[in-house]
């Protein structure tokens, strides 16, 4: 069971799965959230790093790679002083400014439109025959005017519905581009509709039972997209969200088996250690440890989502001798992350027996979010 709680007092959303908190996302102020589009000015181009620093009106200049993701991007070269339209990919983090891109992406429920690209693709989670069919549909819709990527939800949409969504998103881009012509640099050109709208884009196709809120405005966002349940009391208080957030900052997380996870957030990476702790299995300890590792996979996925941790992640599972058990644990880990909204890549075991993975970072960590929310 999956529900999204929306609190008017907290100005935040919480994703609950089987009554467990999996994500906490506050509403952002100032238009500096991921996905927002800005007109910036290039302050400096550093050729040896292949990047430019761009003033977007934030405390720190944003970091913009000069070369974009693929050859399908149609943007030109950058020079100091240029006005440039950019999108925030990742919020400012620590001492680093926001990570920017010129390859703008506008996301809908069924597809993503990239107005400055000509790439046509489909989600890697789709079966090959479905992905091939949707790519053909994408070429017919785009007609060389823009690029697009079909999301997993596109598999259940008609061609007309996908075309309508793509045209709507492309029309939004034309409005942004027109505004950029006369806007001062730096300035914000467009911000996503809101946290709830973005969550619905991601979770309605994955399965969403209801949105629960004490804010009548949330009902309008949900209309025609999912079930909505209005409550009189703050749903965060009813579900104990403040207490759950405090728990989410703890270093040690206990599993039902008596084992635990120790999670250390570092500047360069996140390290997770799986310990037997109170688990004292005596029969066939090898298999028992493999089962503990498998149990840990689901909790690791939940904790990374909840804590909003990304970048390089190293997992020290309990030692396993059997290659079969190691393969089973890797598969369990991939399954656990299959529903994650952030892109994750499980690279496998290193020569030291550690699991190496990456998770795309788009927002500040939960620890940073809660710290920044505290009054001075």
N, C-alpha and C positions, 0 to 999 in steps of 0.2 A: 504494500500500500504506500502510495506516494502523495503527499500533500505539500502545498506551499503556504506558509503562514506569512501574513503581511501585517506588520504592526505600525499603526499610525504614530504612536508615541516614540517608538524607537527609530522610525523612518528606515526600516530595514525589512528584508525578506529572509525566511529560513526554510530550507528544504528538509522535510521530514520523510524518512523511509522506514516503514514498520516501527513508527514512533521513536526513531532514533534521529538525532540531528546530524545531517550530512553536509549542509552548506549554510553559511551565514553571509549575506551580502547587503551592506548598507547602501542607501541612496547616496550618490556622490554629488557634491556641490562644485560649482565653478567650471563645469564643462571639461574637466581633466580626466574623465574616466575612459577606460579602453573603448574604442569604437568611435569616439568623438573626432570630428574633422576640424582642422584649424588652418588658418592662413598664417604661415610663419615667415620669418626672414632668416636667411642663411647668415650666421655670424662668422663661421669659420669652416673651411674645408681642409681636412687633414688627409693628404693623399696617401701617406704611408700606411694609414689604418683603413683607408677606403670608406671614410665616413665624414659626415658633416654635422656640425652642431647648429641647431635651429632654435631661435627665440620664438616660443609659442605663448609667451605671456606667463609662464610658470616661474617658480622660484629658481629652478635650474634649467638650462637649455636642454632641449631634447636631442637624442642621438639618432641620426638618420644614416643608414648605409647608403652609399652612393650607388652601388649596384643592387638592383632589386632582385626578387626571388627567382625570376625566370626570364627567358628571352622574349616572352609574350608581352612584357611590360613595355608601354610605348613612350614613357617619359624620356626627356633629354638630359644633358649634362647640367651640373650645378656649379654656380660660382658664388663667391661671397657677395652678399647684398641682395641676392635674388629673392623675390617673393615666391613662396612654394606652398602648395596645398598638401598637407600631410594628415595622417590619421594616427592616433595613439594605439599602438599594439599592446604595450605593457606600461602600467603606471610607473611613476618615479618610485625608485626603490633604494632605501638607504641613502648613500651619497650620489647615486646615479639618477640622472634625469630620465624622463619618459623615453621609451623606445618607440621610434616613429617609422612610418612607411609612406611612400608616395603612391604605392599600389593600393588604392582605396578599395575596401570591401564593404558592401552593404548587405546585411544578413536578413533573410526572411525565414519562414518556417521550412520551406521546401528547397530553397536554393540560396546561393550567395552570388550577387552581381559584382563584378570587378570592372568598373567603367573605363579604366585606363589599361586594361589587359585584353588580350584576345584568346586567352587560354580557356578551353572547355574541358571540364573534368567532372568526376563523380567521386563520392565518398568511397574510401577504401574498405568500408564496412559492408558495401553492397556486393552481392554475387556478381561474378564477371558478366554474365549475360544481361543482367539488369543494368549494370553500370554502362555497358556498351549501348544498350537501347536508350538510356537517358542521355548519354553523350550525343547521340544522333539528334535527339529532341532538342538538346541544348544548342547545337549548331543551327538548327532550323529556327529557334527562337532568337538567337543573338544576331544572326545574319551579318557577322563581321563587325557589328557595332560596339560590342563589349564582350568581356569574358564572363564566364559563370561556372560555378561548381554546384552540382546536384547533391543535396544532402540526403541522408537515408530516408527522410520523410517523403522525398520526391517519388519513391517507388509506388506509393499509394495515391498519387495525384494524377489527374488527367493532364493531357498536354495543354488544354486550354487554361486550366487553373495555374499551371506552371508559367505559361506565357503571361497571364495577367499579373502574376506576382513579379515576374522579371521586369515587365514594362513599368509597374509601379515603382520598383526600386530604381530603375534607370531614370525615371522622371524625377525622383528625389535627387539623384545626382546632378541632373541638369539644373535644378534649382540651386544646389550648393555651388556649382561652377559659376552660375550667373551672379550669385552673391559675392563670390571671390573677386570678381572683376573690379568692384567699387569699394570693397572692404579695406579697412586699414590693417596693416600687419604690425604686430600680431593681433589676431582676433579669432574667436570661435565661430565657425561657420555652421556647425550642426552637431547636436548631441543626440544619442539614442533616446528613444521614447521614455525609457525608464527601466529600472531593475526588473520589475515584474514582467514587462513586455519581453525583455530579453530571455528571462527564465521560461516564459511560455513558448517562445520560439524553439527553445532547446528541449523542453520537457513534454510538451503536448504530443509530439511524435513518439516519444519514448514511453508514454503512458503516465497520465496524471489524473488522480482521483478527484481532487478538488483544490481550490484556493480558498483559504479561510482567513477572513480579515474583519477588523472593526472599522475599516475605512471604506465608506461607500464608493469612493473614487476607484477603488480596485475592481469593483464590479463591472464598470464600463470597459476596463482593459480586458476582462475575461469574457465579455459578451460574445457569444457565437463561437468561442474557442474551447471553453472548458466549464465544468460545474463550479459554481461559486456559493460559498456559505458565509452569510453575514453573522457575526457574533457581537454581543454587546460589550463583553469584557476584552481586554487586550489579549490576543491569542498567545503572545510571548509569555505573559505571566501565567496563563493557564497551563502551557506546555513546559514551564520551568526553563525557558531558554536562557535567562541570565545565569542560572546555576550550571547549565550544560556548557556555556561558554567558559566559565571558570574551569570546569573539568578539562576542557579542550586545551588549556594552556599547560596542563601538567605534563611532566616529562615521561612519567610511567603510565602505561595503559594496560589494564588487566584483561585477560581473555577468560572465557568460561572454563577452559580446561585447567586453569591455574597458572598457565604460562603468562608472560607479559611482553610488552614492547617497550623499549626505551627509545625515545625520539629526541634527537639533538639537532637543532636548527643552527647551521653554521653560515658564514658569509658566502662561502663558495659552493656548498652542497648541504644536503640533509642526510643524516645517518640514522638508520633504524636498526636496532639490535633486538633480535628475538631470543628470549631467555626461557628456559624450562621453569624456573622459579619454583612454584608450589606443585608443579606437575611431576609426579613421582611414579610414572608408569614402570612396572617391573617386567611385564610380559612383552617379549619381542620389542625391546626399546627402540630398535632401528625404525620399525614401522610406526611406533608411537610418535617418534620425533617428526617423521614425515607428516603425520596427521596434524600435529601441532603447527608445523610450518604452513600446512594447507589452511588451517583455521586462521592463522595470522594474516594470510593474504587478503581476506575480505576486510579485516579491520585496518590493515595498512592502507587500502584503497579509501576507506571511509575517512581515516585520519588525515590523509593528504588533501582530500577534498575539503574537509571541515577546516583544517588549518590553512588552506589556500597556499600550500607549499609547492614550489616548482623548481625547475632547473635540474641539476644532477642529483640523483638520489641513490644512495648505496644501502643495500639491505643485507645484514649479516644474519642469515637464517641459522637455525640449529644444524650442526653438521650432519650431512647425509652421505652415506657411502654408495648407495645404489644409484646408478645413472637413471634407472626407471623412476625412482622417487624424485630425483632432481627435475626430470622432465615433467612429472606430474605437478610439482609445485610451481614451475614456470607457467604451465597451462592454467592452473588455478589463479595465478597472479594476473594473467592476461584476461581471464574471465572476470575477475574482480574489477578491473579497470575498463571493461567494455562499455559500461554505461557512463563513464566519466565525460563531462562536457569538454574538459581540457584534453588536448592531444597528448597521449602518452606512448612511449616506446620502451618495451622491455628488451634490453640488449642481451640478457642472459648472464650466466655465471662467468666471473673472471677467473684467472689462474689461481687466485687466493680463495676461491669458493664463495665470493661475495656476489650478490645480484646487483647488476648495474642497470639503471633505468633513467629516463628523462621524462619530465612532465612540463608541459608548456606553462610558463608563468605569465599571467595577464594582470593580476591584481596584487595588491599588497598582501602580506601574510596576515592571518587572523591576529597574531600578536601585535603587529604594527597597526592594524586597523583599530583594535581596542585601545592601544596606547594613544593613538592620535585622537581618539574620541574623548579621552579624559580631559576635563578642563584644566588649564594651567594653574 
